Amino acid sequence: MSRVRGGNAVTNAAASPARRAFLARTLAAALWPAATTLAYAIETKLPKADWQAIRKVISQQLAALRAEDGDRAFSYASPGIRAQFGDAQTFMAMVRGAYSPLLVAPSFSRARSSTAWSSSRCG
């Protein structure tokens, strides 16, 4: 029997302290490579072509995730993420569980300030 009050089963499950801790650890692990890459990019003021290459990889991984192409999506993951999840099947299970909104959203867009921010740092 599912307990649903003031939300849905997904939000209630996410409210569990253990679930929140798991999601926080998973999100931190998933975002760490991007954060370190971004920190490096900020420090070195990457050229516009490099920013475009970064965006292309992100778009390609997102397309693979939405197409349920686990092998291709997993190939874009950092070495640390690949080591943590071991195989494409486990990685996709994590994505479906923790990042399902990415899989069903019709599109995504960068915030205007983030686009202006990255453009202002392109050499």
Backbone bond lengths (Angstrom), bond angles and torsions (degrees), N, CA, C in turn:
res aa  C-N    CA-C-N  psi(-1)  N-CA   C-N-CA  omega(-1)  CA-C   N-CA-C  phi
1 M - - - 1.451 - - 1.519 108.60 -
2 S 1.276 116.14 129.11 1.457 122.82 -175.85 1.517 110.62 -93.91
3 R 1.309 116.21 135.92 1.463 121.88 177.81 1.519 107.83 -95.63
4 V 1.327 116.58 114.82 1.456 120.42 179.75 1.518 108.28 -132.05
5 R 1.330 115.96 107.68 1.465 120.91 176.48 1.514 108.01 -136.34
6 G 1.290 116.79 126.16 1.456 120.97 176.08 1.519 112.93 63.10
7 G 1.288 117.46 27.85 1.456 121.06 179.60 1.506 108.59 175.71
8 N 1.292 116.30 -155.50 1.456 119.97 176.91 1.511 109.08 -125.30
9 A 1.306 116.86 177.86 1.463 121.15 -176.59 1.517 111.53 -60.38
10 V 1.327 117.72 -34.67 1.465 120.97 -179.49 1.518 110.34 -66.70
11 T 1.334 117.75 -47.51 1.463 119.19 -178.74 1.517 110.89 -68.67
12 N 1.332 118.14 -34.13 1.456 119.90 176.90 1.521 111.22 -67.01
13 A 1.335 117.34 -39.83 1.466 120.49 178.06 1.523 110.03 -64.96
14 A 1.319 116.90 -38.58 1.460 120.75 -179.63 1.521 111.28 -69.52
15 A 1.340 117.75 -18.90 1.454 121.11 -178.96 1.524 112.19 -76.88
16 S 1.306 118.64 -16.49 1.458 121.88 178.64 1.527 109.20 -62.86
17 P 1.347 118.45 133.19 1.467 120.30 -179.61 1.528 112.90 -57.38
18 A 1.314 118.04 -39.85 1.467 120.42 179.20 1.516 110.50 -66.42
19 R 1.322 116.88 -40.19 1.467 121.24 179.39 1.531 110.46 -66.09
20 R 1.338 116.26 -43.16 1.469 119.69 178.11 1.520 111.00 -61.44
21 A 1.319 117.13 -42.03 1.470 120.56 179.22 1.518 110.59 -64.02
22 F 1.333 116.77 -42.84 1.468 120.50 177.81 1.520 110.68 -61.59
23 L 1.340 116.96 -47.19 1.459 120.95 -179.50 1.526 111.06 -62.92
24 A 1.315 117.31 -39.27 1.463 120.40 179.21 1.525 110.70 -64.53
25 R 1.346 117.17 -43.79 1.475 120.53 178.81 1.527 110.51 -64.71
26 T 1.316 116.89 -43.04 1.463 120.57 -179.39 1.525 110.68 -65.40
27 L 1.322 116.65 -44.04 1.453 120.03 179.07 1.526 111.09 -63.09
28 A 1.331 116.34 -42.91 1.468 119.80 178.59 1.519 110.78 -61.78
29 A 1.331 116.79 -42.84 1.465 120.27 179.39 1.524 111.14 -65.35
30 A 1.319 116.14 -38.73 1.465 119.84 -178.87 1.524 111.37 -71.10
31 L 1.316 117.07 -36.30 1.454 120.55 -175.88 1.524 114.09 -88.04
32 W 1.327 117.51 -17.36 1.465 120.18 -177.21 1.532 112.51 -55.21
33 P 1.340 119.59 -48.56 1.477 117.99 179.02 1.526 112.28 -59.95
34 A 1.319 116.91 -40.23 1.463 119.69 179.57 1.529 110.18 -66.23
35 A 1.329 116.68 -40.20 1.466 119.89 -179.64 1.521 111.22 -65.31
36 T 1.331 116.80 -42.00 1.467 118.32 179.92 1.523 110.35 -69.46
37 T 1.322 117.24 -37.54 1.466 120.45 176.32 1.523 110.18 -63.92
38 L 1.330 116.32 -43.32 1.452 120.49 179.29 1.521 110.74 -64.03
39 A 1.332 117.03 -42.55 1.461 119.73 178.39 1.525 110.39 -60.43
40 Y 1.317 116.35 -42.47 1.460 120.44 177.13 1.526 110.50 -63.73
41 A 1.325 116.07 -42.88 1.460 120.81 -179.27 1.526 110.99 -62.54
42 I 1.311 116.56 -40.82 1.459 120.65 179.09 1.525 109.60 -63.65
43 E 1.323 114.80 -46.16 1.462 120.12 -178.20 1.520 111.78 -62.39
44 T 1.321 117.25 -39.20 1.458 120.03 -174.20 1.530 113.13 -96.20
45 K 1.332 117.64 -5.19 1.465 121.52 -179.13 1.532 110.49 50.66
46 L 1.313 113.94 71.72 1.456 120.38 -177.39 1.521 112.41 -58.48
47 P 1.313 115.22 147.03 1.472 119.41 174.43 1.529 110.48 -67.99
48 K 1.311 115.40 159.99 1.463 121.86 -178.29 1.530 111.64 -54.60
49 A 1.316 118.04 -39.39 1.477 121.66 -179.41 1.529 111.02 -61.74
50 D 1.325 117.29 -36.45 1.469 119.98 178.63 1.524 110.69 -69.21
51 W 1.343 117.04 -41.74 1.462 119.78 176.27 1.529 110.11 -59.94
52 Q 1.325 116.61 -40.48 1.458 120.26 179.18 1.526 110.61 -64.64
53 A 1.322 117.52 -39.09 1.470 121.13 178.40 1.525 110.59 -64.71
54 I 1.337 117.15 -40.45 1.472 121.12 178.37 1.521 109.65 -62.66
55 R 1.327 116.62 -47.15 1.477 120.46 179.26 1.528 111.19 -61.46
56 K 1.340 116.34 -37.47 1.464 120.33 -179.44 1.526 111.08 -63.91
57 V 1.329 116.80 -43.73 1.468 120.40 179.30 1.524 110.50 -63.11
58 I 1.326 116.66 -43.53 1.467 120.24 178.74 1.529 110.35 -61.64
59 S 1.313 116.80 -44.43 1.469 120.69 179.09 1.522 111.81 -63.84
60 Q 1.337 116.59 -39.83 1.463 119.95 179.72 1.524 111.25 -67.11
61 Q 1.333 117.17 -39.91 1.460 118.43 178.15 1.525 110.33 -66.49
62 L 1.322 116.98 -42.04 1.456 119.90 178.50 1.529 111.02 -61.64
63 A 1.325 117.35 -41.10 1.471 120.79 177.58 1.527 110.54 -62.32
64 A 1.321 117.01 -41.17 1.470 120.56 178.66 1.524 110.54 -65.26
65 L 1.329 117.37 -41.05 1.466 120.87 178.40 1.525 110.42 -61.53
66 R 1.316 116.41 -46.09 1.470 120.35 -178.70 1.524 112.11 -67.59
67 A 1.334 117.07 -28.29 1.466 121.19 178.38 1.526 111.49 -84.90
68 E 1.340 116.06 2.58 1.472 121.30 -178.04 1.525 111.41 60.50
69 D 1.324 117.40 29.26 1.465 122.51 177.22 1.524 107.71 -94.09
70 G 1.329 115.00 81.33 1.453 121.55 -175.48 1.516 113.75 -59.36
71 D 1.329 117.21 -41.53 1.464 119.79 -179.46 1.526 111.32 -61.07
72 R 1.316 115.93 -44.96 1.465 119.51 -179.32 1.525 110.87 -69.19
73 A 1.334 118.01 -43.56 1.469 121.37 179.21 1.528 110.49 -61.78
74 F 1.321 116.66 -42.80 1.464 122.10 -179.41 1.527 110.52 -65.05
75 S 1.337 117.49 -31.28 1.467 120.51 -179.57 1.529 111.91 -65.69
76 Y 1.331 117.86 -23.09 1.465 121.59 178.51 1.528 112.47 -85.23
77 A 1.327 117.18 -13.18 1.465 120.65 -177.88 1.529 110.33 -68.37
78 S 1.312 115.22 152.30 1.464 120.20 178.95 1.532 109.56 -67.28
79 P 1.321 117.21 160.68 1.473 119.53 177.55 1.527 112.34 -56.28
80 G 1.328 117.61 -36.90 1.461 120.56 179.41 1.520 112.61 -65.30
81 I 1.324 116.42 -41.45 1.469 120.70 178.33 1.527 109.72 -67.97
82 R 1.327 116.64 -41.54 1.473 119.44 178.27 1.525 110.13 -61.73
83 A 1.323 117.81 -40.42 1.469 120.67 178.40 1.527 110.70 -66.89
84 Q 1.327 116.88 -39.21 1.463 120.71 -178.45 1.526 112.09 -65.54
85 F 1.336 117.49 -41.27 1.460 119.97 -174.99 1.519 113.42 -98.91
86 G 1.307 118.50 -18.51 1.452 121.77 171.22 1.510 117.20 81.81
87 D 1.311 117.34 -45.68 1.465 119.43 -178.67 1.527 109.77 -150.68
88 A 1.326 114.08 166.55 1.460 120.47 -176.30 1.525 112.19 -62.53
89 Q 1.309 116.99 -36.48 1.465 120.96 -177.85 1.536 110.87 -63.82
90 T 1.324 116.87 -45.45 1.468 121.38 178.95 1.527 110.35 -66.85
91 F 1.319 116.37 -41.38 1.465 121.61 178.14 1.525 110.08 -59.51
92 M 1.329 117.60 -47.38 1.459 121.00 -179.10 1.526 111.59 -64.93
93 A 1.325 117.47 -34.92 1.467 120.16 176.91 1.528 110.07 -62.67
94 M 1.336 116.34 -41.01 1.458 120.36 177.40 1.528 110.23 -64.54
95 V 1.324 117.29 -44.61 1.465 120.97 -179.29 1.523 109.87 -61.68
96 R 1.322 117.46 -46.29 1.468 120.66 179.92 1.520 111.49 -60.72
97 G 1.339 116.23 -37.33 1.463 120.08 -178.46 1.514 114.12 -77.40
98 A 1.320 116.78 -42.51 1.463 120.30 -172.53 1.527 114.25 -100.73
99 Y 1.314 117.55 -24.86 1.458 120.55 -174.02 1.523 112.48 -125.98
100 S 1.314 117.88 28.69 1.458 121.30 -177.02 1.525 113.82 -55.68
101 P 1.347 120.61 -31.72 1.473 118.45 177.54 1.534 112.60 -59.36
102 L 1.324 117.98 -31.49 1.466 120.29 177.26 1.520 111.67 -64.18
103 L 1.318 116.04 -31.19 1.461 120.36 -175.38 1.516 112.85 -78.16
104 V 1.310 117.35 -24.11 1.467 119.91 -175.15 1.521 113.92 -110.14
105 A 1.325 117.46 -13.08 1.466 119.75 -179.95 1.525 109.34 -64.69
106 P 1.329 117.74 136.50 1.465 119.80 -178.73 1.522 112.39 -64.74
107 S 1.315 117.12 -29.19 1.460 120.57 178.01 1.515 108.31 -164.21
108 F 1.306 115.18 171.82 1.450 119.67 173.41 1.514 107.35 -135.33
109 S 1.304 115.18 156.69 1.457 118.48 177.33 1.514 108.80 -143.16
110 R 1.300 114.43 151.96 1.452 119.62 175.91 1.518 107.16 -82.86
111 A 1.309 114.72 146.39 1.465 118.88 176.47 1.517 109.27 -62.58
112 R 1.306 116.38 148.40 1.462 120.93 -179.52 1.521 110.45 -55.26
113 S 1.334 117.36 -42.54 1.461 119.27 -177.99 1.520 111.15 -65.29
114 S 1.337 117.80 -35.28 1.457 119.46 179.26 1.525 110.84 -70.21
115 T 1.339 117.79 -35.52 1.459 120.20 177.21 1.527 109.67 -66.53
116 A 1.318 115.90 -44.78 1.466 119.24 178.40 1.514 109.98 -64.35
117 W 1.333 115.80 -38.67 1.461 120.64 -179.86 1.517 110.17 -61.79
118 S 1.335 117.36 -50.69 1.470 119.02 -177.35 1.513 111.01 -68.03
119 S 1.325 117.60 -36.65 1.453 120.19 179.58 1.517 110.88 -66.09
120 S 1.324 116.90 -34.54 1.458 119.62 -178.25 1.513 111.69 -71.12
121 R 1.334 117.62 -18.36 1.443 121.11 -178.80 1.533 112.82 -100.69
122 C 1.298 116.74 -0.75 1.458 120.34 177.74 1.523 108.92 -76.16
123 G 1.326 115.52 137.09 1.454 119.37 -175.44 1.466 115.43 -79.04
